[in-house]
Amino acid sequence: MKFKAEIDVMPLDALLDPQGKAVSNSMKNIGLPEVGDVRIGRHIRLFIDAETAEEANEKVETACKKLLANQIMESYTFSLEQA
C-alpha cells in the first residue's frame, strides 16, 4: 500500500527563532500589530510504500529522527494517511 505523510518540523519553543522574530517585527509595518510570536518551520510531504500503517509510521519516525529533524533544536509532528 502507499501512504502519505505530512510532517511539520518546528524550532523548539525554548530556542530563539530569528526568522519568526523578523516576521513578527514586520507585522506592524504591514498594519497587523496584533500578530506576534511567529515561529517558522518546515512542512514536508512524502509518500511511503509499506504493507501496513504501522510499518509506514515506523518509516516516517525513522526518517524524521535520522534526517528530517535535528532533535536538539527542533520538534516534529506528522499525520499519516493511505494515499
N, C-alpha and C positions, 0 to 999 in steps of 0.2 A: 504494500500500500504506500501511497505517497501522502506525506503530512506537510503542513505549512506551519512554520514557527514565526511569530512576531516577537522580536526581542527588543527591549528598551534597556540601554546602558546609561546610567546617570552617575555624576560625581557624588561621592559620599557627602552627606549633609554637614559633617564636621570639617570638610575641606573647603577652601576658597574656590570659587568658580569665576575666574576672571572674565570669561565670555558672558556669563549670566549677569555679572555685575555691570559690565559695559552696556548690555541691553537694558537692564533695569534703570541705569542712569539716563539712557537715551529716551526712555518712555516719556519723561517730562517734556523733552524737546518736540515730540510729535503730538502733544496735547493729551497724553494719558498718564497723568501724575499718580492716579490711583493704582496703577500696575506696578508691582515691585516683587522683590525676592525671586527673580527669574533664575532658573537653573537650566543649563543647556547640556543635552546629552546626545546620544545617537539612537537611531532606530534601525534595526537590521531585520530583513525578511529573508528566510531561507527555506528551501524545500528538502525534505529528507525521505529517502526510501527506507522503509522499515516494515517488519512483519506486524508489529503491534504498536499501540500508542505508548506503552511503557518503554519499549525499545527506542522509539523516536525521542521520547522525553529524556532518556539517558544520553542519547547522542547530542541533543541540544545542550544539556548540562555540561557535558564534556567540552563541547565547542566554546561555550561561554567561559568556563573555568580556565581552559588552556590557551585560548586565543582571543576571544572577542572582548573580554572584560579584564581589566587589571584590578584584581580584588583588593589590592592595598588601597586604591584610590577610588574605585567605582563599585557600584552595586548593579545588579541586573534582575529583571523580571522577564518572563516570557509567557506567551499563550501558544497553545498547540491545537491544531485542528486538522481533520482529514481534508486533503486537497482534492 
